[in-house]
Amino acid sequence: MERINEFLIQLIGNEVCGRQIELPPDIMSDEQFVIDLFVKANEYGVAHIVASNLSRHKLLSGAAHRAYADCLYSSVFKNEKMNHIFECVCKTLDDGKIPYIPLKGTVLKKLYPEPWMRSSVDIDILVHKRDFDSASQLIKDNLGYRQGNQSDHDVTLTPDGNSLVELHFRLVEDEHKTAWTKILDDVWDYAQPAEENSLCYVLDDSFFCFYHLSHMAKHIMHGGCGIRPFLDLWLMNRKLDPAIKEKTQSLLKKGKLLKFAECAEQLSRVWFSGEAHTETTQLMENYILKGGMFGTKETRMLYNRQHHGGKRKHIFKRIFIPYKDLAYTYPIIKKYRFLTPICEICRLFSMMFGKKRKFRKAYLSDLDNVPKEYADEIRILFESVELH
């Protein structure tokens, strides 16, 4: 692990998990290191946690102190703003008599020493599919939110240019057809009212942990998920009693995510409890830190290449995409499906001769530029954690 990544994880572990560390007194004397640390922490969405820790240890001064302090105050302010948005949306759904389940960061931040430590770029809420259209319309009509992108499982609603509400009627996209997505489709079977007669539902702890791990798996399959989900996982496991953990293990086994979960949990302990690496956690660490918070073109490409069974099959899958993906580009086939082959041919000609031909050519040629050693590491990692 690079020195800056190692230091970053130590600071997070000390601030959030209470892990004891020894900070070299001159660690922040290198101005370039201070800048690089801020950039890296910001890249992973944890700059405010690092800022809090460095401020508490009085390791900042001058311009560096002001930059980190601004990040910290901004995070605290954003948390209050997101709380207000969440309360407004919940009240709107309550008034409309629509049951709903808060998801992800809205729930996870309660596990942190301070709620603002678990920053989020959006607020995720799940409703029944039958209520989806009316819930979306209520939020737009009553709160004046604007609608953004709509996918096959959610819609984005925004009160301003910086905050997002993601309203879901499913937990995962249609493109994922796996054992674990089938379990996620039964989400309401694992939910109960937060209070008697409440329309706000909460997920069973075992299912919430399963959902978190499946969400991590999905992002890793797309190229990366960053450090924060591992921190979430460490905090969750600290709170779960043996009976809940056993139920979670049962869900993971049924969803064929057990090997992945074991490695992810072990890596969280390596980072935040000081446990020793195994060969697999070392491979996962390399992949996560290289992929960043949302993955890179290279990590996504390597996973897809592995998933599709090699370079030639990957290229074939890139050219001839599934019907539902093709329908986004050519909506006419939703009404006249018999036109699908013609649209496939149109897309092929567009790739060969259209505006994006240079980009696609560069993308495909990049498949040959990835070092074989790194490609082999990715293959071994995904085989070891049985993530397909």
N, C-alpha and C positions, 0 to 999 in steps of 0.2 A: 504494500500500500504506500502511496506517495506520502511524504511527510505532512503536507497540508491537509490531506484527507484524514490522516491519522489524528492530527491535532483537532480537526473539526469534530470528529466523532467523540473524541475525549471530552471536549467542551460541552457537547450536547449531553453526554452521559453524566457529566458532573452536575449540570444545571437541572436536568429533568429527572434523572434516575438516582441521583445521589452517589454516583460512583466516585470514589476517591482518586484523585490524580495529583501529580506534582508538576506544577507549571514552571518551566525554566524562567528565571527572573528577567532575562533579556530576550524572551521569545518575540515580543512585540516591538523591538527596537529596529527591526528591518522594515523600512517603509514599504518596500515592494511586497514583502510577505503579508503585511497588514492589508494591502489592497487586494492581493490574490486571495487571501482568506475571505474577505468580504464578498468578492465575486463568486467564489466557490460556494459559500454559504447561501448566497442569494440564489444561485443556480438550483440549489436543492430546497429552497423555500424555508430555510432555517436561520436566516441571518439575524432575525430578532432574538432567537434563543442564544446565539453566539454573542450578540450585543449585550444581552442581559448578563451573561456569565463574565464577559470581559470587564464590564462596568463594575460588577460586584467585586471582582478581584483587583479593581483599580489599575488595569493594565492599559488603559487608553488615555490619550491626551491630545490636545490640539485638534487639528482637522479630522483625525481618525475618530476621536471621541464624538465630535459633532455628527459625523456620518453615521456611526453606529447608533448614537442616541436617537437620531431622526428615524432610523429604521425601527427601533424599539417603540418609540411613541406612536409611530404610524400603525404598528401592529396592534397596539392597545386600542387605538381609535377605531381601527377597522373591525376589531372584535365587537365593540359596542355597536357599530353601525350594522354589522351582520346580525347581531342579536335583535336589533330593532326590526330589520327586514323579516327575520324569521318569525317574530311575534306577530307582525302584521299579516303574513301569509297564513299562519296558524289560525288567527282570529277569523280571517276570511273563509277558510275551510270549515271552521267550527260553525260560523253563521250559516254557511251553505249546507250544513249537515252532511259533510263529506268526510269519511274516515281517512286517515293518513298516517304514514310512518316516517318519522325523521331518520335520515341515513347519514353514514360517514362522519365527517368532521363535527357536525352538530352534536352527535352523541359522543364521539371520541374525546372531544376537548374536556369533558367532565373528568377524564382520567388523569389529566395533567395537573401539576402543582398549581398552575394558573391557567384559566381557560384561554387567554390570549396566546399562550404558547403554541396551541394547535391552530395555526392559521389555515384558512380555506379560501379558495378563489370563488367558490360557489356554495349554495345551500341546496342539498339534495333531499327531495321529499317524494315518497311513493304513494300513489293512490290506486284504487281498483281501476281496471281498464274501462269498466262501465261508467266510471265517474271522471275519466280523464278529460274529455272535451269540456264538460261543464265546469270542472275545477280550473282548467286553463282559462276559460272565458270569465269566470268569476274574478280571478286574480287580475286579468286585464281590465275588466270593467270597474271593479271596486277600488283597485290600487293604481290604475293607470299604467301598468307595466306593458312594455312592448315585447312582442314575440320575436324571438330570433330563430335559430335553426330548429327544425323538427326532424327527428330520426325515427327509426322503427321501434324505439322503446322510450323516448322522452322528448321533451320540448324545453327550450331555454326561454326564460322570461326575465326581463331586466328593467329595474326601476331607473337606472342611469347607465352611463357608459362603462362603469367599472365593476358593478355587482351583478351576479347572476343567480337566478333560481332555476334549478333543473328539476322539472316535474316529471316523474317517471310513472309508467304503468307496468314496466318490467324492470328487472335488475340487470339484465344483460342484453346485448344486441342479438339479433337473429342469426348473425354470422357464426356465433359460437354454438355448436351442437355437441355438447359433451355430457358426461355423466353428472358433472357438477352443475351444469346449467339447468338440468332437469330438476334438481333439488331446489335451485333458486326460484324456479317457476312456482313452487309451492310456498312462497314466502309468507303468505297470510295465515298458513297453518301454524306458523311459529311465532305469531304476534298476539299480544293481548293488550287491552286498554291500559294506558298509563295509570288511570284512576277509574273508579267506578263510574260508569256511564260516559266516560270520556271518548271523544272521537279521535284523540291522539293515541296511537298504538305504539308499543315498544316491542322490539324483537327479543326473543329468548336469547340469553347470553351465549349459549352454545351455537345457535344459528348465526348470531351476529359475528362471532369469531370465525365461523365457517365462511360467511359472506366476505369478511375482510380478507381472508386468505385467498379466496377465489378471485377477488378483485385484484389482489397483488399478482396472482398467477396470470390473469388476463393482461395486465400491463407489462409484465415481464415477457409474455408472448409477443407483445407489440414492440419490445425493444428495451424496456427499462421502467423502473418505478421510483427510483430515488431512495433516500435514506429514511424519510419520515414514516412510511408504512411499517418499517421494521421497528421503529421507536413505538408506534402505536401498538404493534404486536407484543413488544416487551411489556408495555404497561397493561395490556389486556391480560396476559398470562399471569401477571403478578396478582390480579384480582380474582381469577377464576379458582373455584374450589375443585377438589378432585372429581366430584360427581359431574360437574359441568364440563370439565376437561374430557372425561370419559365419553360424554354425549357428543362433544365436538369431534373426538377421534372417530366415533362411529359414523358421523356425517362425512368426515374427510375420507374415510375408507370407502363408503358408499359412492362418494363423488370422485374417487380415484385421484385424490389430491394428497394422500397421506405422506408419500415420500417428499413431495414438494414442501408440505407444511413442516415436516421434521427438519428439513434443511433450513427453511426460512426462520423457524424458531431458534435453531441453533446459532445461525448467523446473528440474530438479534442479541443472543447471550454473549457471543464473541465480542460484539461491538459495545454492549452496554453493561455487561457483567464481568468482562475480562476472561471469558473461557477461551480455551485453545482452539485454533482452527482445525478442521478436518480438510481432506483434499477437496471435498465437494463444496464446503462453505468457502474455501479459498477461490474456487472457480466462480461461485455465485457472487462473491464480493467483487472480483475483477469485472464481471459482467455488469453488475449494478452500478459501480462507480464509473465505468466507461460509458454506460448508457445514459447517465444523468437522470433527471426527474421524469422525463417523458420519452426517453429513448432517442437514439440517433439513427440516421439513415443506415449506418453500418450495422448496428445491433439488430434493427428490424429486418434488414436484408439477410443477415446470418440466420436469424430464427426462421424466417420464411423459407430460406433455402433448405434448412434442416427439416422443417415441417413438411415441405412438399417433396422431399426425397431426392434432393440434388439440384444442380444448376439447370439442367434441361427441363425438368418438371416444373421448377420455379418459374422459368421464362414462359412456359406454356400456360401456367396459371395466371401469370401477369397479362398475357395476351387475351386469353379466353376466360373472362370473369363470369361469376355466377349470374343467373337471371336477375336476382334482386338488386345486385350492384349495377348491372347494365340498365335497369329500369330507372335509376337515378339520372343517368345521362340521356336516356331515350324513354321518357315517360309514356310515349305512345304505345309501347308494348304491354303496358298494364291493361289497356283496353283491347289491343289487337296482338295477342301473344304470338300469333303465327308469323309476325314480322321480326321475331327475335333473331333468326339467322342473318337476315338482311342487316340488322343493326350491328351484329357482331362483325360483319364484313366492313360496314361503314367505320366502325371503331378501329379495325385493323388498318384501314387505309389512312385514318386520321393519325394513328401512331407512326405510320411509315412516312407520311408526307405532310402532316399537319404542323401546327405551330410548336407542338411539344416533342417533335421527333428528336431534336438534339438532346433534350433532357432525358428522354427514354433511352436513347442510345448510350448516353453517359451513364445512366443508372445500370443498364445491363452490362456495360463494360466494367463497372465497378465490381461486379461479381468476381472478376478475375484478379482484382487488385488487393483483395483482402488476404493478409498473410495466412498461409495454410495452418500454421501453428495456432493462431487465434481461432480460426474456423474449427479446428479439431477440439479446442477447449470448449467451445459452445456446444458442439455435438456431444461431447462427454457429459457436460453439465445437464443438458436436457434429457439425455438417456438416464443419468443417475437419479434425477428427481421425477422421472416418468411423466414429464409434462409434454403433452401432445396436442 
